Amino acid sequence: MLKVTVKRPRRTVRQLEREKDAFIDRMTDTLLVASKSNTPIDKGRARRGWRKERSIRQTSIVNRVPYIVALEDGHSKQAPNGITKPAIRETLIKHALDRIR
């Protein structure tokens, strides 16, 4: 059996919250960069359309360019596998490798 006692639980919870927020920031920053780099370029509008949006409860990566869904569905020879699935895969692999190092 393992028994853990936490002294100063409020302080510990605040520290965990800060670490969680920092981790989410790192993940979304990496995902934003990967999404931009995976976005096909014609005139560059779709690539410039990526944004990181924060609210109290969530952080989102969004692109409001009207044809982004078509690009995501693979309607581009430059990105036949879409944009976000490969970006998510790259992000997860990068952060998994960072944890190993």
C-alpha positions in Angstrom: 0.0 0.0 0.0 1.1 3.5 -0.8 0.1 6.5 1.3 0.7 10.0 0.2 0.2 13.0 2.4 0.0 16.5 0.8 1.0 19.4 3.0 -0.4 22.7 1.9 -3.1 21.3 -0.5 -4.2 24.7 -1.8 -0.7 25.6 -2.8 -0.3 22.2 -4.4 -3.5 22.6 -6.4 -2.5 26.1 -7.6 0.8 24.8 -8.7 -0.8 21.9 -10.6 -3.2 24.4 -12.2 -0.3 26.5 -13.4 1.5 23.4 -14.8 -1.7 22.3 -16.6 -2.2 25.7 -18.1 1.5 25.8 -19.3 1.2 22.3 -20.8 -2.0 23.3 -22.7 -0.3 26.4 -24.0 2.7 24.4 -25.2 0.4 21.8 -26.9 -1.8 24.4 -28.6 1.2 26.5 -29.7 2.7 23.3 -31.3 -0.6 22.4 -32.8 -1.0 26.0 -34.3 2.4 25.8 -35.9 1.8 22.3 -37.3 -1.6 23.3 -38.6 -0.1 26.4 -40.4 2.7 24.3 -41.9 0.2 21.6 -43.1 -2.1 24.2 -44.8 -1.7 24.3 -48.5 -0.6 27.6 -50.1 -2.2 29.2 -53.1 -2.3 32.8 -52.0 -1.7 32.1 -48.3 -5.1 33.2 -47.0 -5.9 29.8 -45.4 -2.5 29.6 -43.8 -2.8 33.1 -42.3 -6.3 32.3 -41.1 -5.1 30.1 -38.2 -5.7 31.6 -34.7 -5.4 30.5 -31.1 -8.5 31.6 -29.1 -8.8 31.4 -25.4 -11.8 31.6 -23.1 -12.1 30.9 -19.4 -12.8 27.2 -19.9 -10.9 26.3 -23.1 -8.3 27.1 -25.7 -9.0 26.5 -29.3 -7.2 26.6 -32.6 -9.5 28.0 -35.3 -9.5 29.0 -38.9 -12.5 30.9 -40.2 -11.6 31.0 -43.8 -14.7 29.8 -45.7 -13.0 27.0 -47.7 -11.0 25.6 -44.8 -13.4 22.6 -44.5 -12.8 21.7 -48.1 -9.0 21.8 -47.5 -9.5 19.7 -44.3 -11.5 17.2 -46.3 -8.5 16.7 -48.6 -9.6 18.8 -51.6 -6.0 19.9 -52.2 -3.2 18.0 -53.9 -0.8 19.7 -51.5 -2.7 18.3 -48.4 -4.6 15.2 -49.5 -4.8 13.9 -45.9 -6.2 17.2 -44.6 -4.7 19.5 -42.1 -5.6 18.9 -38.5 -5.3 15.1 -38.3 -1.7 15.2 -39.4 -1.0 18.3 -37.2 -2.5 16.5 -34.2 -0.3 13.5 -34.9 2.8 15.6 -35.2 2.0 17.5 -32.0 1.4 14.3 -30.0 4.6 12.7 -31.3 6.7 15.9 -30.6 5.4 16.1 -27.0 5.9 12.4 -26.4 9.5 12.6 -27.6 10.0 15.7 -25.5 8.9 13.7 -22.4 11.3 10.9 -23.2 14.3 13.2 -23.5 
